[in-house]
């Protein structure tokens, strides 16, 4: 769960980001002009043509790409197949870990047949929430390279999702890598971390009207209109409730992905 410091930082940054999109030459415009190769938000991993399907490698496994706070991957039983499969990167909230990122989407992933990659932040929250992209994007990139090496991932069915600080990070990283992540899911985000725009991903954003951690008026009700002004296709869901991901919202987001599961052989 986000800290009070994170909440206040998010509430302060949102108006700045909204203002930056409203006038040409604002802070967000200048960042969009930075060459991709020079921006640490850009990921290099892409699905490989030679990887096998997940086959019998179902369940949760550590990727062993870092000595501490290692990313994990979850392959549901419904994907015991050698065909190309969908992949969703799931990001935890502040103070969370890889299991936390997986937990709010595991049931929907099992039901809908989606592989989940759940990394963990290097610090108490994601790097861009604390100031700039770097160590966390490096680990996510290595984790993606590893998953792509042994799972045949469909390049047209790759997305990124997150809750709370993870939702903010999913928006920033998703917009920066829209040519990799076709869809972005943000459950109760605080703001959009500054970064480049590449590609044109579609977005699903949800937020509770009784959220006392990241109050909706200072966050999603400002973020969503700003994203729409930038030309993004956004599906927005408000629900009566606190700072959480209701199961019904998780399932709706999974259905919104429209990634039909492959049949079990």
Secondary structure as the mmCIF struct_conf table of DSSP 4:
data_model
#
loop_
_struct_conf.conf_type_id
_struct_conf.id
_struct_conf.beg_label_comp_id
_struct_conf.beg_label_asym_id
_struct_conf.beg_label_seq_id
_struct_conf.end_label_comp_id
_struct_conf.end_label_asym_id
_struct_conf.end_label_seq_id
HELX_RH_AL_P HELX_RH_AL_P1 UNK A 4 UNK A 22
BEND BEND1 UNK A 23 UNK A 23
TURN_TY1_P TURN_TY1_P1 UNK A 24 UNK A 25
BEND BEND2 UNK A 26 UNK A 26
HELX_RH_AL_P HELX_RH_AL_P2 UNK A 27 UNK A 32
TURN_TY1_P TURN_TY1_P2 UNK A 33 UNK A 33
BEND BEND3 UNK A 34 UNK A 34
HELX_RH_3T_P HELX_RH_3T_P1 UNK A 36 UNK A 38
TURN_TY1_P TURN_TY1_P3 UNK A 40 UNK A 41
BEND BEND4 UNK A 49 UNK A 50
HELX_LH_PP_P HELX_LH_PP_P1 UNK A 51 UNK A 53
TURN_TY1_P TURN_TY1_P4 UNK A 55 UNK A 56
STRN STRN1 UNK A 59 UNK A 62
BEND BEND5 UNK A 65 UNK A 69
STRN STRN2 UNK A 72 UNK A 75
HELX_RH_3T_P HELX_RH_3T_P2 UNK A 77 UNK A 79
BEND BEND6 UNK A 81 UNK A 83
STRN STRN3 UNK A 85 UNK A 91
TURN_TY1_P TURN_TY1_P5 UNK A 94 UNK A 95
HELX_RH_AL_P HELX_RH_AL_P3 UNK A 98 UNK A 103
TURN_TY1_P TURN_TY1_P6 UNK A 104 UNK A 105
HELX_RH_AL_P HELX_RH_AL_P4 UNK A 106 UNK A 112
TURN_TY1_P TURN_TY1_P7 UNK A 113 UNK A 113
STRN STRN4 UNK A 115 UNK A 118
BEND BEND7 UNK A 122 UNK A 125
HELX_RH_AL_P HELX_RH_AL_P5 UNK A 127 UNK A 130
TURN_TY1_P TURN_TY1_P8 UNK A 131 UNK A 131
BEND BEND8 UNK A 133 UNK A 134
HELX_RH_AL_P HELX_RH_AL_P6 UNK A 135 UNK A 150
BEND BEND9 UNK A 151 UNK A 151
STRN STRN5 UNK A 153 UNK A 163
TURN_TY1_P TURN_TY1_P9 UNK A 164 UNK A 164
HELX_RH_AL_P HELX_RH_AL_P7 UNK A 165 UNK A 176
TURN_TY1_P TURN_TY1_P10 UNK A 177 UNK A 180
BEND BEND10 UNK A 182 UNK A 182
STRN STRN6 UNK A 183 UNK A 187
BEND BEND11 UNK A 188 UNK A 188
BEND BEND12 UNK A 199 UNK A 199
STRN STRN7 UNK A 202 UNK A 208
TURN_TY1_P TURN_TY1_P11 UNK A 209 UNK A 210
BEND BEND13 UNK A 212 UNK A 214
HELX_RH_3T_P HELX_RH_3T_P3 UNK A 216 UNK A 218
TURN_TY1_P TURN_TY1_P12 UNK A 219 UNK A 219
HELX_RH_AL_P HELX_RH_AL_P8 UNK A 220 UNK A 229
TURN_TY1_P TURN_TY1_P13 UNK A 230 UNK A 231
STRN STRN8 UNK A 234 UNK A 239
BEND BEND14 UNK A 240 UNK A 244
HELX_RH_AL_P HELX_RH_AL_P9 UNK A 247 UNK A 257
TURN_TY1_P TURN_TY1_P14 UNK A 258 UNK A 258
HELX_LH_PP_P HELX_LH_PP_P2 UNK A 260 UNK A 264
#
